Amino acid sequence: MVAAAFTLGAEEELHLVDPETCRLAPRAPQLLAQLPAESFGAELQRTTVETNTGVWDTLGELRADIEGLRGRLIEAAARDGLQVAAVGTPPLSSEDDFELTASGRFGRMQQDYRLLVDEQLICGLQVHVGLADRDVAVDVTQRIMPDLPLLLALSASSPYWRGEDTGYSSIRTIIWQRWPTAGATGPLASAAEYDTLLADLIASGVIADAKMAYFDVRPSAHAPTVELRVTDACPLVDDAVLIAGLFRAMVATAERAHRIGDPYQVVPAPLHRAAMWRAARSGLTGDLLSDDRRPQPVPAAVAIRRMIARLRPALEDFGDLDTVGELAEATLARGNSADRQRAALAERGELRDVVALVVAETAGRVTSEGRMAPRRYPARAGDEAFTAGGHARPAYRPLFEALGTAGLEQLVERRPDVDRWTLDAGMTFGVDGRQLPFPVDLLPRVVPAHEWAALVPGLAQRARALESFLRDAYGPARIVADGVLSAEALHGCPGWRAEAARLPDGVVRAPVMGFDLVRTETGGWLVLEDNVRVPSGVAYALALRRAMDELAPDLPRPPGLLDPATVPALLGRTLRACARGVAPADARVALLSDGAGNSAWFEHRMLAEQAGLTLVTPDQVAVGGGRVRGPDGEPFDVLYLRLDTEPADLTDGAGRPVGAEVLEVAVRGGVALANAPGNGLADDKAMYCSVPDLVAHYLDERPLLPQVPTYRCADPEELRLVLERVGELVTKPISGYGGRGVLIGPSASAAEVSVRRREIAQDPAEWVAQEVVALSSHPTAMGGEVLPRHVDLRVFAYVTGTGPDDVAVAPLGLTRVAPQGSMVVNSSRGGGAKDTWILGGDASAGA
């Protein structure tokens, strides 16, 4: 039987929120005057109220008390025009909202700790479990230390600070850990040792009293209990009850182990701190550290289920097993509060929506829509369309309501219709000299308006920097003179072409640029690669929209859906603007393709037709009289190069050096070459690392879009790091394209990792390595069932100069879909594509 000592109690800290501004309101003294002091108290800041439950034997009694106390506070706050939020940090407030509660103790703390107090706009949940013997309580705190990070991960509710996403699930933890007594106590054998530690800390003057012993878990300073202090305030009462149930089972399990004399391993303080940091950083969306003697990363859900299995005897004794098990599975399915807050922000990009969510959850006013994902769909936190519980995310709700679960699954059965459509449309891609049907999925991807509006200026900035770099690198080379890049880095780059330096000054080097973007599991966007040589995909994106219009006309289109049909005209205007010595309206533009053997031959034909370009192959080009002419003998002013080879190396069927002849005309100004020779310098995988430096050097700006951390293996120090971590990184050959040669370390076999390590060591300059990014996924009806697959997004910028108004970001995107179980999206590697529904207005259609 369970000893009656293991009672339950909780203290909740709750923010007071002004509903008009969604910021904190310093009105706690007025509210506390209306509430009973035995259950409600002041905190350090006047924007916070603390509630104190009674002492209870069951989780049901604790739940009722928490709900009752919240209800009384919410009612009192409403009379004063305020709202209440049980959340780790207030999403929209900052230290400017801090107002100190008037007391001598708090005043002294502010004088002593300054910034720590001024930024203390955080709220936590403290759980007490009854344990009268303080010697046993001290031993228990040592034994349960390995499980505390899991409780933190479940509770994490503080991703936002000062109106920004911190990247952490619990930034409250990081703020809290700055206090001198936060964290672990270190090994202690008795209550006497604990009391001596406290006395020494107080005598040192670092803390003023025993209440400031802010250890992760401790014998309570005012009650015969063990007190948990690591968790964020939980908006949902369910999560608070779950944590209380798990904590009590931990204490009881540890007490029994103490009683029978089981030995235990003290967690070294650095490892405990690392485990707490890991939980604060990723919450439930990434790995947590195992409780092994040599901790290893394990998925959060696995770690939590293992913990519950270990605690099963105690949970059964308390009658809590079913309750805790159901609550844990519900939290793992829907995500912790940090996950839910980020999902709320993703709908409209409004932090006010996040505040509204946590206020509603605190009050218990949350309704849950029914599951919309297919029955076997493995929903995950990083899925763009479904929550981890299988509910539709807001941007997709109308779509899935129209489809229904059955309709979504029936998309798989429409594969023959889709394949027939792609063949009839000639929508193919080339692999090893063969033209294959382009795999198409009918479930569209939605890019919300606020995300697109944030991407556009970042893409325009990147395009301007790359165009400026190409002009400078093949011209005055200020980038070398100013010490940003070395001459060796420039001229030794595989994309460097000496003949490109011969083109006239001021020509637009890269009027068409493509950028590969990835969306992380937390909703942020990263630039994965730049494509400046011959970026393809526009025609495929246009064809995908046409496929949707013809094959799925009844699916509801969301308001603000951008129309990609405007892009061919934008491409034509951009190319005509490259002409020299002739008005753009009069410029004659040809798309020079190396023919049906080109992997993007479908695109060449479609773009030429829709953008009003003349499609020519090398056999159809004549050079004479200082001009480049087509089959009709008329000269071209601009050649849009869509070649699989460098222009200087291009020959026709008879071996005539067409490319060299065209280049000579371009050098003399007789024709403009759009995307010029040597542009590979700017999209070289090694040069990618330097793009932030290019933005700073040429534009005197900070990059607006982050990129994936990338290592140059040519650098000896970075080479050493890469060789040590090949199995953890994505490694790519600099000269590779189309996904060829890419090795994703965590998915590779030991033999593959060993071979790649040897390849890199033999020729370091040929390789780069990137950190693995936890890519978002999207439900995809290919391969026999609807499953989540990783996706990226290729977008395009059209460039006429280097000024702020010289870049237009095309209102379309090509979402590429990786094969099941892979993160490589290229069609040549088995990937496919789907229509991309970009939402926005006139403001988001250009830079």
N, C-alpha and C positions, 0 to 999 in steps of 0.2 A: 504493500500500500504506500501511497505517497504521503510524506510527512506534511502536516497541516501548515508548516512554516512557509511554504512556497506561495505566498499571496502575491497579488498583482496590484500595481498602481502605476499611474502615468502622469507626467507633467508635459503639457503642450505649450509651446510658444506660438503665438498667432499675431500676424501683422494686421494693423488697421489701415484700410485703403480708402482713399477718396474716389468715389465712382466716377466723378467728372474728369479728373486728371489721371486716374489709375496710379497715382503715386501714394506714398505713405502719408498718413495723417497723424500728427502728434497729439492725440486726444485721449490717451489712456487714462490720465488722472480723472477726467470727467466721467468716463465709463466706470472706472473702478469705484467711484463714489456711489454708484447705483447697484453694485454687486457685492455679494457676501465675501468677506476677506478670507474665510477659511477655504474658499475654492478658487478665488481669483486674486492675482497679485501683480505687482509692478515688475518691470524688467529694466535693464540698463537704459533702454531707449524709450521715449514717450510714445513711440509708434507701435509698441508691442504690449500684449497682455499675456500673462501666463495663467493657465488653468491647472488645477491640482485635483485629481480624482480621489475618491475614497480608496479604501483597501478592500480588495475583492478576491474571491476564490476562483471565479470562472471567467473565461473570456467573454461570455455573454454579458455578465454583470459589468465588466470593464467597458465593453462596447456601449452599453446603455448609458453609463456615466459619461463617457467621452462625448457621445451624441447629445446628452442633456446639457452638459457644460457649454458645448459649442452653440447649441440652440439658444441658451440664455445670453451668451455674449453677442451672437448675431442679432438677436432681438433688441438688445440694448444699443448696439451699434447702429441699427437701422433707424431707431428713434433719433439718433444724432446725425443721420444722413451718411453713415459710413458702411463699409463692407469689411468682411473678415477673410483672411487668407492664411491657411496653414501650409506654408511653403518655405523652403529653405532660404531663398533670397527673393526679394520683390523684383520682378522683371524690369520695371521702368524707373525705379528709384536709384538714387545715388547718395553719396555721403552728405550732399547738401541737405538732404531730408532728415539728417540725424539731429535729434534734440534730446539732451540728457535728462533723465529723470532726476528730479531734485532730491538728493540725499547726500549726506556727508560722505558715505562710503563710495557712491558712484562718482561723486566729485573728485575724490582722491584717485580713483581708478583712471579718470580722464586725465588728470595731471600726470600720473605715472606712465600711462601707456599710450597717450596721444593718438596716433593714427589707428592703432588697434581698436581703440574705443570708438573713434570717429567713423570707422568703417564697419562697425558691428551691427549692420542691418541684416542680421541673419536670425533664423529661427530653427530650433531643433525639437526633437522628441526625446524625452528621457523616460525610461521604463524602469520601475523598481520591482524586484522580486524579493519577497521576505526571506531573510536568513539571519537569525539572531546571533549566531556565534561568529564573532568578527575574525577570529583566526581562520575559520573555515571560509569565510567570505573572501579573505585575502588570497587563500589558496585557489578558490574558485575563479577569481579574476585572472589568475595566471593561466589556468587550464582552458578557459574559453576564448583566450586572445585570438587563436587562429580563425575563429568563425566570425569575428566582428566585421571584417570587410564585406562578408556576404550580406549582413544586415544593412550595412551602409548602401550597398548596391541596390537592394530592394527598396530602400527609402529615398534614394537620390531624387531630389526635387528642385535643384538649384542650378540649371544650366546657364541662366542669364545674370549678368551683373552690369549695372550702369547702362542698361539698354542694349547690351551686346551679348551674342552667344559666345561663351568662354571656351567652348570645346569640351568642357567638363560636364559630367552629369551632376556632380555635387561640388560647385565652387565654394559652397559654404564650408566644406571640409578643409579646403586649402586656406581659406581665410581664418578659420578656427585654429588651425595648426600653428599659427604664428604665436599663440599664447605660450608663455614659457613652461606651463605645466600640461599642455595638451599632449596627447599620445600615450605611450605605455609608461608604466612606472619603472620598468626594469624588474629583475627577479627580487621577490620579497617572500620571506618564510613565515611571517607572523604578523598579527595586528600590531604588535609592539614595533616591529621594523617599519610598518607603514606609518605609525604615529610619529616615530623618530624622523622619518623622511619629511613628513609634513612640518614638524617642528623646525627642522633645519631649513626648509624652504621659507618658512615665515621669518625665522631669525635672520636669514640672508637679506631680507627686505625686498626680494623679488616678487613675492606675493604678500598680501596683507593679512589674509586669514584662511582658514581651512576650506571655506566655500570656494576659494579660487584654485582648488585642486581639480583642474579640468581634465583629469585623466579619461581615457577612452571608456574605462569601466572601473568602478571603485566601490568600496564600502561607503554607503551614503553618509553624508556629514550630519544628517538630522534624523535618520530613521534606521531601524535594524534591517537594512536591505542591502542587496547588491544593485548598483545603479548603472544602467547603460546610458552613455552620453554621445555615441558616435553618429546617431542617425539624424537625417534631415527631418524637419516637420513634414508630415504626410497629408496632402489634401484629402485623400480618400480615407475614411475611417477604417475600411477594410485593410489597408496597408499597415496602419498603426496597430490593429488587432493582430495581424499576421506577425509583425515584429515582436509584439509582446508575447505571443504564444511560443515563438521560436526561442526568444531569450529565456523564458522560464524553463523550457526544456533543456537548454544549454546549462543553466545554473543547476538544475536538478541532476542532470547527467554528470556534471563535474563534481557535485557534492557527493554523489554515490561513489565516483572514482576515488575521491579523497578518503571516504569512509573505509573502503576496502584496501586502500594503500596502493592503487595503481600508479606506477611512475608516469611522468609526462616530460616532454621536452619543452623547455622554455624557448619561445620564439625570439631569436636575436632581434634587437630593436630595429636595425636597418631593414631586416626582412619584413617585420611587421609594418614599418612605415611604407615600404614599397608596396605591400599588399593593400594598405589603406589608400595609397595614391592611385593604384590601379583601379580600385573600386570607384574612387571619386572621379577618375578620368572617364571610364567607359561604362560604368553602371552595369546594366544588363545587356548591352548591345555588343560587348566584346568579351575578351577573356578575363577571368579572375585567376588568382594564384591558388593552387591546390594547397591542402594542409599537410602535405608530405614533408618529411625531414628536409628534402631538397625540392622546394616548391617549383611547380611547372605551370605554365599557362593552361587553363582548361576553359571551355565555354561556360558562361555564367550559369546557364540553365543546368548544365551537368553538375557544377559545383553545388548548386542549391539543392538539387534532388539528392545528391550524395549526402549532404548535411542532414536533410530530413530523414533519410534512411538510417543514419547513425543515431538520430534523436528519437527514433520510433518508440523504443520502450518507455521513455519519459512521456512522450506525447500520448501514448495509449493510457498510461497511468492517470494522466490528467483528464482524459476524455477529449483531448484536443486533436487527435490525429486526423480525423476527417475534416474538421474545420481548417486546420493549418494546411493540410494537403490541398484542399479546394482553393483556399485563398492564394496559396503559392502558385498553383497552376494558372489561376486567373491573372495574377500579376505578371507571370512570365508570358502569358498570351497577350495581354494588352500593353505590356511595357510598364516601366516605373513612371513616376510623374514627369521626369525629365524627358522621356520618350514622348509622352502625351503632349507636353508643352511644345516640343519641337514640331509635332504633327499639327498642332493648332496654329503655329506660326506659318507653317508651309501653305496653309490654305490661302491666306491673303497677304502674308508678310507684315501683319500688324501685331505688335506686342500687346496691344489692348485686348486682342482675342485671347492671348495667353493669360492675362490677368483675369478676364472673364471666366476662363476655364477653371483656374484654381479657386476662384471665389465660389463658383457653382459646385465644384467637387467638395469644397470645405463644408458647404451647406447641405450636401447630399442631394443636390438638384441635377443629377446627371442621368440622362437616359442613354441606353446602349442600343444602337440599331442591331438588327439581326445579322448573323454572319452572311456575307455575300460571296465569299471565296468558295470555289468548288470543294467538295467534301474532302478530297485527298490533297488539297493544295497546301504545301508546307509554308505557311505564312511566316514571315520573319520581320524583324524590326526595320531592316533596310529596304523593304519592299515599297515601291513608290505608290502602288495602287491599293494595297491592303495593309491594315494594321497587323500586328503580330497575332491578334485574336481573330483575324479573318474578316473584320469589318472593312467596308469601303472607306478609303480616305475621301475627304470632302470633294476634291476636284473630280473624283471618279464616281461619286455616288449617283448622279443622274444617268451616267453611262451604264452602270451595273443594274440600276433599277429598271432601265429599259431592256437590258439583256436578260436579267434573271440568271440564277445559277445554271439552269438548264440551257439557256441561250448561250452562256459563256462556254459551257462545255461542248455545245454543238458547233462552235467555231472550228473545233478540231475536225469535225466531219466535213467541213467545207474546203478542206485542203485541195481536193481535186479541182474545184472551181477556181481557186486561187492560182494553182499551178497552170491551169489552162489559160487564165487571163494573162499571166506573165509571159507565157509562150506566144500568145496571140499579139501581145504588145511588143514583142521582141526585146523584153526586159531581161537581158542576160549579162553575164560577166565572164571574163576569160580566165581559165586556169589551164596552164600547160598546153596552150594552143587550142583549147576547146572552149566553145561558148556554152555555158550552162545556165539554166533558168535561175533567176535571182530569188532566193527564198523570201517570201513575204508573209507577215503575220497581220491579221485583220484587227487585232486589238490595239488601238492607238495609244500613244504615250502623250501625256499632258504636261506641258511646261507652264506653270502658273505665271501670270502677268508680272508679279513682283520679282520673280526669279529672272525672267527674261529682261526686265528693265534694269536689273543689276548686272546682267551679263553684257549687255550691249556696250556700255562705256568701257568696260574692261577689255573687250575684244577690239574695239576701235583703238584703244590705247596701244595694245600689243601690235596691231597692224601698222600703226604709224611708226612705232619703234623699229620694227623689222624692215620697213621700207627705207627708213632713214639709215639703218645699218647697211643695207645693200648699196645704197648710193655712196655712202662714205667708204665702205670697204673696197669698192672698185674705183674709188676716186681719191680724195686727199688722205684717207686713212687716219683721220683724227683719233679714232678709237685706239690706234696703236700709239700715236704721239702722246696721247693723254694717259697712257699706261693702263687703260681698262682691259685691253687684250694685248697679248704679245704678237709680234709678227709671225712667230712659229705657230701659234694657235690659229692664226688667220690663214696663212698660206699652207699650213699642213692639214687643214681640214679637208676631208674627202670631197666636200661639196665645192671647194674652190676651183674656179676655172679661169685661167689667166686671160682667155680671150674676152671674158666679160668686161674686163677693164677697158676695152677698146670702144665700147658703146658710147655715144655722145653723153655729155653731162646733162642732167636734168630729166632724162627719160624715166618714165615710171617703170620700175623693175618688176614689181609684183602686183599687178592690178587685181589679181584674183588670189585670195588667200583662204585656206581652210584651217580650222582649228578643231582638234579632237578634245572634247571635254568629258569628264566623268563626274557623276554626282555621288557624294559619299553617303554612307548610311545615315548620317545626321543631317543631310539636306544641303551641305555645302558643295560648291562646284570647284573643280580643279582643272587646269589646262594640262592635258596629258602629252600632247604633241602639237607641233606647228607643221603645216603643210603649205609650202610656198613654191614648190616646183610645178607640179601638175595636180592640184587638189581636185579630186573627183567626188561626185555624189549629188550634185544639184539636180541632174536629170532624174536620178533614182528617187529623190525626195518628191519631185514633181509627179512622177509616175505613181508613187505610193498614194498621194492624195487622190489622183484620178481613180486608182483601184478602190479606194474607200468610197468615193462618190458613186462608183458603178456597182460595187459588190455589197456595200453596206450603207445604202442611202438613208435607211431609217434610224441609224444610231444618232442620238441627239447631239448636235454640234453646240459647244459651249459659247456663251456670249464673248465677244472680243476675239474670236478665232482669226488669226492673221492669214491672209491669202497668199500662198506661195506663187500664184500665177503671175504676180508682178515681177518676179525675179528675172526671167529671160530679158525683159525690156531693160531692167537695171543693168544686167550684164552687158547688153548691147551698148548702152550709153557709156558705161565705164570703158569698154574697149575702144569706142570711137573717140573718147576723150584722150586716148594715148597718141592719137595721130599728131604728126608734126608738120606744120606748114599748110594745113588744110583745116577748115572748120569742121568740128565734130559731126555736124549734121550731114556733111558731104563725104565723110570718110568712108572708105570701102574696106571692110574687115573680112578676113578669111580665117577659118579654123583649120589649121594644118595638123592633120592626123596621120599617123603612120599606117592607118588602114584597119581592115577587119580583124587583123591579128592583135590589135590593141585590146587590152582587157576592158577598156571603157568605150568600146566602139558604139555601143548603144547610146551612151551619153553624148558622144561627139555628134551623132546624127540628130539626136533630139534637140540639143542646144543650138546647133547650126540652124535648124528649121525654125525654132521658136524665137531665137534672138536675132534673126535676119542676117546670119552670117553665111558666107560661101564655104562649103566644106570641100577641102582639097587634100589630096595625098601627094607624096613626093613626086610621083610620076606626072602629076598634073601641074606642077609648078615650073615656070620658065623664068630665067633671070637674064636680063639684058637691058642696056641703056640706063643702068643705075636704078632699075626698078624690079620688083618681083611681080610677076603676072600670072593670071589664071588661065584656064583653057580658052577663054574668050579673048585673050590678049590684053584685057584691061588690067591696069596696075592695082595692086592692093596698097593701102596706106598702113594697115595694121595686120600682123599675123598673130593669131592667138595659138600658141604652140601647145599641142596636146600630144606629146611624144613620149615613148618609152625609152628614148635615148637622148643623150645631150645633142642639142641642135648641130653643133660643129661636126658631129659624127654621123649625121643623117645622110643616107644615100638612097637613090631610087633603084628600081629593079635592074637597071643596066649598070649600076655601080657609080653613077654620076654623083659627085659630092654636093648634093643639093644644099645640105646644111651649111657647108663652108661658103658656098656662093651667096646664100641668103644672108649669112652673117656679114659678109663684106658689104652688101647693100645697106644693112642696118648700121654698120660702122660709119658709113657716109651719109646717114640720115635719110636714105631712100625708102625705108620702111621701119615701122616701130614693131618691136618684138614683145609681145605680152605673153607671158611669164618668161622672162629673159634667161639667156644662158647664165649659169653660175648661181642661180637662186638657191641651189642646194646648200649653199653656204649658210643660209638663214634657217633652214629647217633640218640641218644636221642634228642628230641626236645629242652630240657632244655640245653643240652650240646652244641647245635648249637650256642648259644650265645657266647660261649667261644672259638670258632675256631680261631678268630683273635689272641687271647692270645696264643693258641697252636702254631700258625705259628711263632709268635715272640719268644716263649720260646724254641721251638725245632729247628727252622731253622735260628733264628736271622734275620728274614726278615719281611718286611711289606706285608700284604696280597695284592695280585695282583687283586683279584676279590672281589668286595663288596658284602655284604649280606643284607637281609631285616632287618631293625631295629626290634628287638625282645625283649620282656619283660618277665622276670621270675616272675611269680606270687608268687613263694616261697619267694621272697624278699619283705619285708613289704612295702618299699617305692614304688617299682614298682607295687605292688599289689594295692596300693591306686590309682595310676595313671590309672591302667587298669580298676578298678571298676568304675572310673569316666567316662571312654571312651569306654565301651564295645560296644556301638552302632557305634563307629568309627573305631574299630579294627577288625582284624581277630583273633578269639580265637580258640585254638586247645588243645585237651587233649594230654598230653605227651605220653600216652600209645596208642593213636589212630593211625590208619594207613588206607591207601586206601581212604582218604577223610572223614572217619567216625568222627563225632563229630565236624567237622569244621563249625564255624558260621562266616559268613561275615557280620559284624555289619551293614554297610550302606544298605545292602539288606535285613536285617532281620526285622521282625515286632517288635513292642514295647513289645509284650508279649514274644517273643523269646529272646529279649535282657534282659528282666527282669528275665526270667528263667536262662539264662546263667550267669548273674551277681550273682544270688543266688548260683549256682553251684560252681562258682569260689570262692566265699566267704567261702563256706563250706569246700573246700579242695584245698587251693591255690596251693600246691605243685604239683597237678595233671595237672596244666594248664600253657600254655604260650600264649602270645598274640603278634601279629605282626601288623605293620603298613600296611594299604591297599596299594598295589602297583598298579598303573595304567598300567595294562598289555597290551601288544600289542595284536592285533587281526589278523586273517588271514581268507580270504574268504574260505568258506567250503560248499561243495555241499552235505549236509546231512539235513534231515528234510524237504524236499520238495522244497527248493529253495536255491540259493547261498546267504549266509549271513556271516557277520564277526563274528567269534567266538574267544574267548580268547584261547591262546595256551601257553604251556610251552615246555621245552626241557629236556629230560633225556639223559645224556651222561655218558660214562663209562671210568674208568681208570683201567689199569691192573698193579699190583704192585708186584715187586719182592724184594724190600728192601726199605731203607729210603734215599738212595743217589739220587743226581740229575739225574742220568741215569737209575734209577730203576723204573720209571713210564712211561708207554705208554698210551696215550689217544687214545681210539678207534676212527677210522675215520667213525663213524656213530652216529646218534642221533635218538631218538624216540620223535617225536612231538606228544604231547597229546592234544586233543581238548576238550574244555569244552562244555557242553550242551548249547543251546541258552539261553542267559540271566544269565549264571552262570560263576564263575571263578574257580570252582572245576573241575579238568580235569580227575580225576580217572575214569577208565572204570566201576568200581563198582558203580559209582555215575552217570552213563549215558553218560560218555565221550567217545571219539573215538580217532583215530590216523590218521596220514598221513605220507607219505614218506618225508624224510628230505634230501634235496640236499645240502650237505656240499661242499663248493668250497675251493680248496687249492692245495698244491703240497706236495712234499716229506717232506718239512720243517714242515708242519702242521700235519703230521701223528703221531707224537710222541712228547714226552716232550723234 
